[in-house]
Amino acid sequence: MGYLLNGVWNDGWYDTAGTAGEFVRPDAKFRSRVTADGSSGYPEEAGRYHLYVSLACPWAHRTLIFRKLKNLEAAISVSIVEPVMSSEGWSFSAPLPDHINGFSYLHQLYTKTEPRHSGRVTVPVLWDKERNLIVNNESAEIIRMLNSEFAAYNPLGYDYYPVRLRGEIYDVNAFIYNNINNGVYRCGFAGTQAAYESAARRLFHALDTLEERLSRTRYLIGNTLTEADWRLFTTLIRFDAVYHGHFKCNLRRIEDYPNLSAYLRDLYQMPGIAETVDLDHIKRHYYMSHEHINPTRIVPLGPELDFRRPHDRERFACN
C-alpha cells in the first residue's frame, strides 16, 4: 500500500498514530479537467484519453460505470491493474498489461507526470495519451467529465448531474461519502478501538437513515437516477462480500435491509452494470492486499450473493 516520496517508492501503511487512530484519506493531487471547448488544455477528443482502473476499487468502479452508461467505451480506452497489490502498489502483468506506456507499476505513471511526486498512488487515473501525463485522479471529478464533457460522442445520453438537482446531490453525496463510502475504510483502517467504534456507529446510523429514505422513493434523489446513486452503489455492492467481515462492518449486512438490498439489486440489474462488477477481483484484493488485517491472506468462499433476484422498486414512478 506504499507511497511516493520525492519520486521514490516507499512501502508503508497509513500512519494513524497522529490522528488518534482515525484513518484520514488524503486528497487527490491531479485535478485538471477535460472540457468540450478545450479551454483547459484537455479538449474532448475520442481516442485521446485512457482510464487506469482496478476492478476491485470502489472509486475506480464509478468511472467504469459512467464509461458504460455514457456509451464511451469506444472513445476512452482502459487498462486494469492486478487485483492484489504488490510491494510496489498497484501493478500490471502479462494478462493485465499497461496498454499505453508498458509500465510495470501504476506509480510509474505518477512519476512520468511529475518526477518528484509525493503522495499515495491511487486509481482511477485519467491519462492523456497526447500529452503523456495524468489529467485527473479524483473519481468524483472524472465521472462528471464522463457525464457531461463527452456529450458529442453520446448526444442522447442521460444526464446524471442535472442542474436543477445539484444542490440536493451535493448534500447527499457529502452524507454518503463521509459516513458510508469512506466510512467503511474508517472502520477497516482504524488504529484504535475508539476510532473503530465511532466510525462503525456513524456508518450504520447512515445506512439506517438511507433505509428509511428508500422506503419512500426509488432513488436517493426522489425518483430520478443521479450520480449519487452510483457513488453509493459501488460501496453497497462490496459491503456483504468484504466490508462486513474484512473491515468489521458487521452490525448488519446490506441483505438485512429490505429497501437497501432491493435498491442495490435494482441498480445492478440495469443494462451493462453487472459487466462492471467482478467479485473475484474485489475479494482477492481486500483479503490478500491488507496483510495487517488478514495476515493469512485466505480469501473466504462466501458469502453467496444473488444480485439478480427480483426487486420491487418498480412500484415507484420514475422521472
N, C-alpha and C positions, 0 to 999 in steps of 0.2 A: 504493500500500500504506500510506497515511498513518495518522495517529493524531489523537486529540483531546487538546488541552492546555487545561485550564480551559474546556472547552466550545467551543474554537475549533479548526477543522480545520487540520491541517498535513500537507503532502505530504512523506513521508520514509520511507526504508527502515530496516530493523532495523540498529541500531548494534552491530557485533560487535567494535569496537576494544577495548572494556573487558573482553572475555571470551576473549582470546587467539584470536579468530577463530571461536569457537564460537557457534552460534545457540542462544539460550535463549528458550523460549516463555513469554510472560507468562501468569499465571493469569487465568482468567475473573473478572469483577468482580461479576456479578449472580447470586446463589446462593440465592434463595428457592425454595420448593417448593409444588407443588400437593399437597394432601392430601385424602383421602376425607372426613374429618370437618370440613375447613375450618379447623382449628385454626391453620394457618399464615397465614390471611388470604386464601388462594387455594383455595377449595373446588373439588372436581372437579365440573364442570358442562359438559355438551355445548354447544358453540357459543360458549363464553366465551373460549377460547384460540386463538391463531393462531401458526403457525410461519413464521418468515422463514428461508429456506434458499437455498443455492447448490447446483445440481446438480453443480457441479464439485468442491465441497469435501468431503473425506472425513469430516470431523467432522459437517457438516450432513447428509451422506448417511445416517449412522447413524440420525438422527431420522426421516427419511423411511422407512427400512426398518422401524423399530418402529411408526410410524404405520400402515404397510401390514400388518405381521404381526399387530398387535393390533386390526385392523379399526376404526381410529379416524378414518378419512377423513371420515366424516360428522360426527364430534364435534369435530374440530380442523381448521380451515381452514389454508391455506398460501399464501404469496407467494414467488416465485422471483426472485432478483436476476439481473441480466445476468451472463453468464459472464466477460466481460472487464472488469477493474477500470478505473474512470475515475481522473482525478486526484483525485477525492474519494472513492475507495474503491469499495465495493460500491454499485451504483446500480440504479434501476428505470427502466423505459421504457414506451412505449405497449404494445408486445407483452407485456412482463413488468412489470405495474404493482404498486404497493403497494395492495392491495385494501382495507386498513383505514384508513390515515392519509393516503394520497395523496402520500406523500413522494417526493422525487427520489433521496435517498441514504439508505443504511442508518444513517449516523451521526446522522441527524435523530431516529431512534428513541432513541438513547442520550442525546441532549441533551433530548429530551422527558421522559425518565425522570429524568435528573439533569443540570440545565442547565450545571453546571460540570464535567462528567465529563472525566477524563483517562485515556487509555489507547487501546489498539488497538480497532478496531471490527470485530467478527468475527461470523460465522454459525456455528451456528444461534442464533436468538433465539426464545424462547418469550414471547409477548406476551399480556397480559391486556386484553381488549377492554373490560371493565367499568371497571377502574381506570386504563386508558390508560398502562400502563408495562410495562417488561421484568420478567418474573418470573425468568428464568434464561437465561444464555448459555453454560452449560457442558454440552457434548453428553453426557458420561458421566452427568450427573445427569438430564438431560432424558429419556434413553432409559429410565432406571429409573422415572421418573414414568409414562411411557407404558406401561411393562411392568406396573406394579402399581397405580397410583393411579386408573386409569380402568376398573377391573375391572367396575364397574356397567354399562359400555357394551359389554363383551366378557366376559360371565361364564364362558364356556367356554374362554377364552384360555389358551394355553400360557405357562408361567412360565419366562422365560429367565434368572432370577436366583433359583433355588431355595435355600432356607435351608441345606440340607444340603451344598451345594457352594460356598457363598460364600467360604470361606477359600481354596479352590483357585482359584476365579475371580479373586479379588483378586491372587493371586500371578501367575497367567498374564497378567492384564491389565497388571500392572506391568512384567513382562518384555517384553510386546509393545509397550506404549506407549514405554518408554524406548529400546528398540532398533530398533523397526520403524515404528510409527505416527509417532512424532516423529523416528525415526532417518533416514527419507528426507529430512526437512526439514533435519536437521543436516548431511546431505551437501550438499543443494542450496543451502542458505543459508550454508554455511561461508565464512569470510572469509580463511582461510589454508589452505595445502596440508596442514599437520599436522592441523588440525581436521577437514578433509575426510577424510583417510585414516583417522583414528581412528574417525570416525563410520561410514565405509564398512565397515571391518573388523568393527565391532560389529554392523552391520546384517546382513552376510552370515553371520557366525557364528550370529546368532539365526535366520536363515532355514534354515541347515543343521540347527540344533537342532530346529526345527519339522518339517522334512522327515523326520527320524528319528522324531519323536514320532508323526507322522501315518502312519507305516508300521505302527503297532500299533493305532490307534483311528480311528474315523470322524471324530471331532471333537476339539477341543483338550482337553476335559474328558471323557475316556473316550468313550463312545458317546452322550452326552447333549448336545444342541444348547443352547448357552448364549449369553449376551450377548458372551462373549469371542470367539466365532466371528464375530459380526457386526462387532465392533470391528476384528478383523483383516481381514475381507473388504473393507472399503472402502479399505484400503491396497493389498491384493493386486490388486483389480480395476483400479487405476490404474497399477500398477507397470510393466508392459511398455509401456504406451501413453505414459507421461510420465516416471516416475521413472527408468527405465533410461537414457533419453537425456538428458532435460532436467536432471535432478538428478544425473547422472553416477553412478547406481547400476548400473554396467554390468559388474560382475564376472560376474554370471549373470542370466538372465531367470527369471521365475516358470515359464515354459514349460520351462525346463531342469530343473525339479524335478518328477519324476513324481508324487509324493504331493501336494505343494502345489498343483500345477496341476490335478490331478483333484479335490482338495478344493475349490478355487476354483470349478470348474465345477459341482460338486455343490451348493454354496450358490447360485450364480447361477441354477440351474435349478429352485430351489424356487418354488412358486407366488407370483407377484406381484413377485419380486425383480428380474427383468430390467426391469420397468417403471420401477424407480427408478434405473437406470443410463443415463447419457447421455454417451457417449464424445465426442460433438461438443462439448458444454459443457466437458467435462474437458480436452480437448486445447486448445481455444481459450483457456480460462482460463490454463492454465500457460504455454503458449508465447507468448501475447500480453500477459499481465499482468506478467510478470517481465522487463522490458526490460534490466535489468542482467545477466541471464543469457542472454537471447536478443534482442539489440538489433534484429535484422531483423524480429522478430515473425512470422517464417514458421512456419506450422503444418505439420508433416510429414504426408504422406499415410498413412503406415503407423504401426505395423505392422498387418498383417491378423490379427485375433483372432477366434476362434470359440469362444465360451464355451458353445455348445450341443452341442459334441461329446460323445460318450458318456464316462462315467467308470465306475470300478469300485468306488466307495465303498460300494455296497450289500453288499459282501462282509462288512462289519462289522455285527453286530447293533446295533439302536438301542434306547435306553432310553425 
